[in-house]
Amino acid sequence: MATSLNGWTAIEHINDPALTLITIPGTKRQVRVATAAAPLFAAFLADWERLMPARLKLDPGPVDGWNYRQSRVSTGLSNHSSGTAVDCRYDVLKADNNRHMTAQEQQILKGILSVYKTHDGHHVLANGYVWTPGKFCDEMHTELSQAWDTGNGAKRNTTLKDVQEVIKALKIDVHGVRPL
């Protein structure tokens, strides 16, 4: 079986039971992601909706997850192919390798991402805001972390066990709701 860049099994068909369509708590938006990671992504996206300023709210703008395709930046399948990546507000956070988030928005996102970590400090989610502008900057993109993504607090490729640990530690329910 083919895998995406982060080592998760790629999913070729939209009707595969390894994918689920989950509603982002606090919004009318839905996103299709890996079933095993759906509560984690829904909780993260709910935090994004709750904490980001109006121009980056998810309800009025696009949010996408699964898409079986090659990576835009390296050889192999995109993490979207395994349902382990989401793109938020790409109408504002354009895929042009430039920064579109303000310093305040970057700090908010950094704070959100810091919540989603394992007992040993591994950040299970990474966002492209820390990647090199001009070379590759992708602020709309959040994925299950890969070992190379140390700028986002990653220590390794995020595994199913890591995802399950964070879901349990944060008391995230099956719908992506967590106590605040």
Backbone as CSV, one residue per row, in Angstrom:
resi,resn,N_x,N_y,N_z,CA_x,CA_y,CA_z,C_x,C_y,C_z
1,MET,0.830,-1.195,0.000,0.000,0.000,0.000,0.866,1.247,0.000
2,ALA,0.443,2.201,-0.772,1.161,3.476,-0.831,0.921,4.268,0.451
3,THR,1.904,5.089,0.806,1.769,5.943,1.981,2.007,7.394,1.583
4,SER,1.487,8.282,2.416,1.759,9.705,2.220,3.101,10.034,2.866
5,LEU,3.539,11.257,2.731,4.862,11.649,3.210,5.068,11.408,4.706
6,ASN,4.008,11.477,5.488,4.145,11.267,6.932,4.009,9.799,7.346
7,GLY,3.928,8.898,6.369,3.911,7.467,6.663,2.538,6.854,6.850
8,TRP,1.483,7.632,6.762,0.134,7.103,6.895,-0.310,6.511,5.560
9,THR,-1.149,5.493,5.619,-1.626,4.816,4.410,-2.473,5.758,3.564
10,ALA,-2.126,5.845,2.289,-2.887,6.675,1.355,-4.256,6.043,1.089
11,ILE,-5.229,6.883,0.834,-6.612,6.463,0.615,-7.018,6.945,-0.769
12,GLU,-7.288,6.001,-1.671,-7.526,6.360,-3.068,-8.950,6.802,-3.378
13,HIS,-9.929,6.348,-2.596,-11.330,6.589,-2.961,-12.084,7.305,-1.844
14,ILE,-12.906,8.236,-2.238,-13.654,9.068,-1.292,-14.593,8.252,-0.395
15,ASN,-15.054,7.101,-0.854,-15.985,6.283,-0.071,-15.298,5.266,0.829
16,ASP,-13.978,5.300,0.901,-13.227,4.373,1.750,-13.604,4.628,3.211
17,PRO,-13.884,3.572,3.994,-14.235,3.768,5.407,-13.089,4.334,6.255
18,ALA,-11.902,4.383,5.705,-10.781,5.011,6.420,-10.895,6.532,6.399
19,LEU,-11.873,7.051,5.643,-12.161,8.486,5.607,-13.500,8.752,6.265
20,THR,-13.615,9.918,6.861,-14.898,10.334,7.414,-15.081,11.826,7.174
21,LEU,-16.322,12.229,7.064,-16.677,13.634,6.939,-17.147,14.082,8.317
22,ILE,-16.419,15.005,8.916,-16.744,15.440,10.273,-17.054,16.929,10.267
23,THR,-18.053,17.305,11.061,-18.410,18.709,11.216,-17.466,19.342,12.225
24,ILE,-16.958,20.506,11.890,-16.061,21.232,12.787,-16.919,21.879,13.872
25,PRO,-16.711,21.516,15.145,-17.523,22.090,16.222,-17.512,23.622,16.190
26,GLY,-18.697,24.195,16.353,-18.840,25.643,16.357,-18.988,26.256,14.979
27,THR,-19.066,25.399,13.946,-19.207,25.887,12.568,-20.256,25.056,11.832
28,LYS,-20.529,25.471,10.614,-21.362,24.680,9.713,-20.488,23.905,8.741
29,ARG,-19.181,24.072,8.835,-18.221,23.454,7.917,-17.974,21.996,8.255
30,GLN,-17.747,21.226,7.194,-17.344,19.838,7.341,-16.025,19.649,6.611
31,VAL,-15.250,18.673,7.064,-13.979,18.360,6.426,-13.825,16.841,6.383
32,ARG,-13.300,16.330,5.269,-13.088,14.892,5.098,-11.631,14.587,5.442
33,VAL,-11.444,13.756,6.469,-10.105,13.401,6.951,-10.076,11.925,7.324
34,ALA,-8.887,11.446,7.670,-8.740,10.063,8.124,-9.621,9.834,9.345
35,THR,-10.383,8.766,9.328,-11.302,8.450,10.426,-10.574,8.435,11.766
36,ALA,-9.400,7.824,11.800,-8.650,7.695,13.058,-8.216,9.043,13.625
37,ALA,-8.039,10.041,12.767,-7.577,11.353,13.219,-8.680,12.408,13.201
38,ALA,-9.883,12.038,12.812,-10.971,13.006,12.655,-11.265,13.804,13.925
39,PRO,-11.385,13.177,15.098,-11.656,13.987,16.294,-10.548,14.998,16.590
40,LEU,-9.303,14.604,16.365,-8.170,15.495,16.589,-8.238,16.700,15.650
41,PHE,-8.435,16.446,14.358,-8.533,17.549,13.400,-9.741,18.433,13.697
42,ALA,-10.865,17.843,14.037,-12.065,18.643,14.334,-11.828,19.546,15.545
43,ALA,-11.168,19.029,16.576,-10.866,19.839,17.764,-9.901,20.971,17.414
44,PHE,-8.859,20.653,16.652,-7.910,21.680,16.219,-8.624,22.769,15.422
45,LEU,-9.459,22.365,14.472,-10.160,23.332,13.632,-11.174,24.143,14.442
46,ALA,-11.774,23.538,15.453,-12.676,24.278,16.344,-11.894,25.346,17.112
47,ASP,-10.679,25.001,17.545,-9.827,25.993,18.214,-9.472,27.127,17.252
48,TRP,-9.147,26.766,16.012,-8.852,27.782,14.990,-10.045,28.735,14.866
49,GLU,-11.229,28.175,14.695,-12.442,28.986,14.539,-12.668,29.888,15.754
50,ARG,-12.450,29.358,16.931,-12.722,30.083,18.174,-11.710,31.208,18.423
51,LEU,-10.441,30.970,18.065,-9.379,31.885,18.477,-8.861,32.832,17.394
52,MET,-8.988,32.452,16.141,-8.449,33.300,15.078,-9.338,34.530,14.875
53,PRO,-8.742,35.636,14.406,-9.547,36.831,14.123,-10.526,36.600,12.975
54,ALA,-11.454,37.510,12.816,-12.564,37.363,11.864,-12.117,37.006,10.450
55,ARG,-11.027,37.559,9.968,-10.629,37.314,8.580,-10.206,35.874,8.320
56,LEU,-9.924,35.115,9.391,-9.515,33.712,9.237,-10.531,32.718,9.796
57,LYS,-11.705,33.203,10.175,-12.743,32.280,10.653,-13.052,31.261,9.571
58,LEU,-13.420,30.057,9.980,-13.633,28.959,9.036,-15.022,28.961,8.414
59,ASP,-16.024,29.424,9.126,-17.384,29.348,8.594,-17.575,30.081,7.270
60,PRO,-17.029,31.277,7.078,-17.258,31.907,5.777,-16.309,31.441,4.681
61,GLY,-15.239,30.758,5.049,-14.223,30.444,4.043,-13.975,28.966,3.862
62,PRO,-13.165,28.611,2.879,-12.938,27.200,2.559,-12.044,26.475,3.567
63,VAL,-12.371,25.195,3.759,-11.578,24.258,4.552,-11.625,22.930,3.799
64,ASP,-10.472,22.378,3.493,-10.426,21.103,2.777,-9.482,20.136,3.473
65,GLY,-9.746,18.856,3.284,-8.910,17.812,3.865,-8.416,16.856,2.805
66,TRP,-8.995,15.662,2.776,-8.529,14.593,1.897,-8.570,14.988,0.424
67,ASN,-7.503,14.617,-0.275,-7.416,14.773,-1.719,-6.275,13.854,-2.167
68,TYR,-6.577,12.809,-2.905,-5.546,11.868,-3.351,-4.728,12.517,-4.457
69,ARG,-3.483,12.900,-4.119,-2.636,13.591,-5.094,-1.167,13.535,-4.681
70,GLN,-0.316,13.864,-5.627,1.117,13.979,-5.365,1.388,15.245,-4.553
71,SER,2.490,15.227,-3.815,2.918,16.409,-3.081,3.335,17.502,-4.058
72,ARG,3.068,18.742,-3.687,3.491,19.879,-4.514,4.971,20.191,-4.338
73,VAL,5.593,19.693,-3.262,6.952,20.128,-2.929,7.995,19.019,-2.878
74,SER,7.569,17.767,-2.931,8.549,16.693,-2.898,7.988,15.462,-3.604
75,THR,8.828,14.468,-3.766,8.413,13.240,-4.419,7.595,12.410,-3.448
76,GLY,6.453,11.974,-3.862,5.586,11.149,-3.036,4.194,11.731,-2.949
77,LEU,3.343,10.983,-2.266,1.959,11.410,-2.097,1.836,12.452,-0.995
78,SER,1.020,13.445,-1.247,0.720,14.475,-0.264,0.092,13.844,0.978
79,ASN,0.264,14.485,2.120,-0.406,14.035,3.341,-1.923,14.166,3.223
80,HIS,-2.385,14.995,2.306,-3.820,15.052,2.027,-4.307,13.690,1.515
81,SER,-3.435,12.933,0.849,-3.815,11.633,0.288,-4.175,10.601,1.347
82,SER,-3.678,10.782,2.548,-4.020,9.867,3.636,-5.069,10.480,4.561
83,GLY,-5.549,11.653,4.218,-6.538,12.325,5.060,-5.920,12.884,6.327
84,THR,-4.608,13.151,6.293,-3.901,13.623,7.484,-3.374,15.040,7.314
85,ALA,-4.058,15.819,6.490,-3.723,17.234,6.315,-4.990,17.999,5.976
86,VAL,-5.040,19.236,6.434,-6.155,20.125,6.127,-5.612,21.469,5.649
87,ASP,-6.371,22.121,4.791,-6.055,23.466,4.337,-7.189,24.385,4.770
88,CYS,-6.817,25.476,5.449,-7.789,26.426,5.989,-7.652,27.781,5.311
89,ARG,-8.759,28.325,4.919,-8.853,29.693,4.414,-7.815,30.000,3.337
90,TYR,-7.721,29.115,2.353,-6.773,29.329,1.260,-7.186,30.467,0.343
91,ASP,-8.356,31.034,0.579,-8.734,32.251,-0.125,-7.970,33.459,0.430
92,VAL,-7.559,33.380,1.691,-6.779,34.433,2.345,-5.309,34.017,2.458
93,LEU,-5.073,32.793,2.876,-3.724,32.255,3.069,-3.308,31.535,1.785
94,LYS,-2.971,32.286,0.803,-2.731,31.769,-0.550,-1.491,30.879,-0.637
95,ALA,-1.517,29.963,-1.588,-0.406,29.034,-1.819,0.591,29.661,-2.787
96,ASP,1.174,30.786,-2.378,2.117,31.485,-3.249,3.495,31.630,-2.608
97,ASN,3.754,30.868,-1.565,5.036,30.858,-0.852,5.354,32.157,-0.122
98,ASN,4.352,32.976,0.117,4.531,34.221,0.868,3.727,34.170,2.154
99,ARG,4.125,34.992,3.101,3.395,35.097,4.360,2.143,35.938,4.155
100,HIS,1.040,35.459,4.726,-0.211,36.206,4.684,-0.778,36.380,6.088
101,MET,-0.260,35.637,7.060,-0.682,35.792,8.454,0.076,36.950,9.092
102,THR,-0.627,37.653,9.953,0.043,38.682,10.746,0.843,37.985,11.849
103,ALA,1.719,38.730,12.497,2.490,38.180,13.611,1.539,37.694,14.713
104,GLN,0.462,38.431,14.953,-0.514,38.035,15.966,-1.175,36.709,15.584
105,GLU,-1.553,36.556,14.327,-2.188,35.322,13.867,-1.226,34.141,13.977
106,GLN,0.041,34.357,13.665,1.043,33.301,13.814,1.179,32.885,15.278
107,GLN,1.156,33.848,16.173,1.252,33.536,17.607,0.030,32.760,18.085
108,ILE,-1.139,33.132,17.620,-2.360,32.399,17.972,-2.242,30.959,17.481
109,LEU,-1.830,30.781,16.235,-1.692,29.438,15.680,-0.649,28.634,16.444
110,LYS,0.467,29.239,16.759,1.512,28.559,17.539,0.948,28.093,18.882
111,GLY,0.141,28.940,19.504,-0.483,28.572,20.779,-1.449,27.410,20.627
112,ILE,-2.238,27.419,19.565,-3.169,26.308,19.316,-2.394,25.014,19.115
113,LEU,-1.379,25.050,18.243,-0.597,23.841,17.952,0.092,23.287,19.193
114,SER,0.497,24.168,20.120,1.224,23.728,21.321,0.363,22.893,22.258
115,VAL,-0.936,22.968,22.103,-1.853,22.180,22.940,-1.839,20.707,22.521
116,TYR,-1.617,20.464,21.252,-1.739,19.122,20.674,-0.387,18.418,20.680
117,LYS,0.006,17.956,21.883,1.302,17.287,21.999,1.204,16.092,22.935
118,THR,2.142,15.181,22.752,2.199,13.952,23.546,2.927,14.206,24.864
119,HIS,2.952,13.197,25.718,3.597,13.308,27.025,5.081,13.657,26.918
120,ASP,5.730,13.280,25.807,7.162,13.581,25.642,7.401,14.874,24.862
121,GLY,6.355,15.668,24.659,6.499,16.971,24.026,6.455,16.984,22.510
122,HIS,6.146,15.851,21.891,6.025,15.798,20.428,4.732,16.483,19.993
123,HIS,4.856,17.483,19.136,3.682,18.171,18.591,3.134,17.318,17.454
124,VAL,1.905,16.847,17.598,1.331,15.938,16.608,0.845,16.660,15.362
125,LEU,0.687,17.978,15.439,0.252,18.776,14.290,1.322,19.806,13.943
126,ALA,1.489,20.046,12.656,2.447,21.047,12.178,1.764,21.915,11.135
127,ASN,2.169,23.186,11.092,1.612,24.114,10.107,2.745,24.748,9.321
128,GLY,2.469,25.070,8.064,3.475,25.617,7.164,3.834,27.065,7.384
129,TYR,3.367,27.710,8.452,3.741,29.098,8.692,5.214,29.227,9.053
130,VAL,5.826,28.170,9.559,7.236,28.248,9.942,8.175,27.891,8.797
131,TRP,7.634,27.403,7.703,8.489,27.022,6.588,9.033,28.270,5.906
132,THR,10.031,28.152,5.119,10.783,29.280,4.578,10.014,30.056,3.506
133,PRO,9.643,31.322,3.795,8.969,32.136,2.775,9.876,32.311,1.548
134,GLY,9.264,32.376,0.384,10.018,32.492,-0.848,10.448,31.143,-1.390
135,LYS,10.756,30.212,-0.487,11.111,28.851,-0.892,9.874,27.966,-0.791
136,PHE,9.313,27.898,0.407,8.069,27.177,0.597,7.442,27.600,1.915
137,CYS,6.372,28.345,1.813,5.589,28.784,2.955,4.151,28.393,2.652
138,ASP,3.474,27.738,3.594,2.133,27.215,3.320,1.264,27.368,4.572
139,GLU,0.926,28.602,4.896,0.217,28.902,6.146,-1.163,28.271,6.234
140,MET,-1.792,27.989,5.111,-3.122,27.366,5.145,-3.056,25.910,5.575
141,HIS,-1.882,25.280,5.468,-1.713,23.830,5.565,-1.329,23.374,6.975
142,THR,-2.122,22.474,7.535,-1.789,21.818,8.806,-1.874,20.324,8.582
143,GLU,-0.890,19.597,9.098,-0.794,18.155,8.866,-0.356,17.431,10.126
144,LEU,-0.549,16.105,10.131,0.081,15.312,11.169,1.583,15.409,10.929
145,SER,2.325,15.771,11.959,3.747,16.111,11.856,4.592,15.005,11.256
146,GLN,5.672,15.473,10.634,6.703,14.583,10.116,8.000,14.856,10.878
147,ALA,8.874,13.884,10.922,10.109,13.976,11.701,10.960,15.182,11.327
148,TRP,10.951,15.604,10.070,11.785,16.727,9.633,11.267,18.066,10.130
149,ASP,10.021,18.116,10.595,9.359,19.374,10.897,9.642,19.848,12.329
150,THR,10.919,19.926,12.678,11.303,20.294,14.042,10.922,21.734,14.391
151,GLY,10.776,22.614,13.399,10.372,23.989,13.656,8.983,24.091,14.255
152,ASN,8.195,23.049,14.108,6.850,22.995,14.674,6.788,22.120,15.925
153,GLY,7.931,21.716,16.455,7.949,20.896,17.667,7.808,19.415,17.415
154,ALA,7.995,18.974,16.173,7.898,17.543,15.856,9.180,16.832,16.258
155,LYS,9.016,15.647,16.812,10.154,14.814,17.176,10.247,13.579,16.294
156,ARG,9.162,13.287,15.594,9.076,12.063,14.791,7.854,12.197,13.888
157,ASN,7.660,11.235,13.003,6.397,11.161,12.287,5.311,10.861,13.302
158,THR,4.196,11.549,13.215,3.086,11.311,14.133,2.428,9.985,13.790
159,THR,2.275,9.141,14.787,1.689,7.816,14.626,0.244,7.803,15.126
160,LEU,-0.449,6.707,14.817,-1.801,6.518,15.345,-1.773,6.540,16.866
161,LYS,-0.766,5.930,17.459,-0.640,5.915,18.926,-0.520,7.343,19.468
162,ASP,0.260,8.200,18.787,0.379,9.606,19.206,-0.977,10.310,19.144
163,VAL,-1.691,10.104,18.046,-3.012,10.723,17.867,-3.951,10.271,18.982
164,GLN,-3.976,8.964,19.249,-4.854,8.433,20.296,-4.476,8.970,21.669
165,GLU,-3.190,9.118,21.930,-2.740,9.665,23.216,-3.237,11.093,23.414
166,VAL,-3.111,11.910,22.386,-3.531,13.308,22.497,-5.053,13.411,22.610
167,ILE,-5.774,12.607,21.847,-7.238,12.606,21.953,-7.660,12.266,23.382
168,LYS,-7.030,11.266,23.966,-7.357,10.861,25.337,-6.951,11.934,26.346
169,ALA,-5.742,12.460,26.216,-5.247,13.454,27.172,-6.085,14.728,27.168
170,LEU,-6.551,15.137,25.985,-7.348,16.361,25.882,-8.846,16.108,26.023
171,LYS,-9.206,14.835,26.234,-10.606,14.447,26.412,-11.471,14.877,25.221
172,ILE,-10.933,14.672,24.019,-11.652,15.014,22.794,-12.650,13.897,22.505
173,ASP,-13.919,14.253,22.320,-14.913,13.217,22.029,-14.906,12.868,20.538
174,VAL,-15.734,11.929,20.137,-15.741,11.435,18.753,-16.156,12.508,17.744
175,HIS,-16.768,13.589,18.230,-17.205,14.676,17.352,-16.188,15.823,17.313
176,GLY,-15.064,15.659,18.010,-14.037,16.698,18.017,-14.240,17.777,19.063
177,VAL,-15.122,17.542,20.000,-15.375,18.499,21.073,-14.472,18.153,22.250
178,ARG,-13.839,19.173,22.805,-13.016,18.966,23.987,-13.350,20.017,25.025
179,PRO,-13.219,19.660,26.304,-13.476,20.665,27.347,-12.387,21.744,27.308
180,LEU,-12.789,22.970,27.536,-11.802,24.074,27.503,-11.384,24.471,28.890
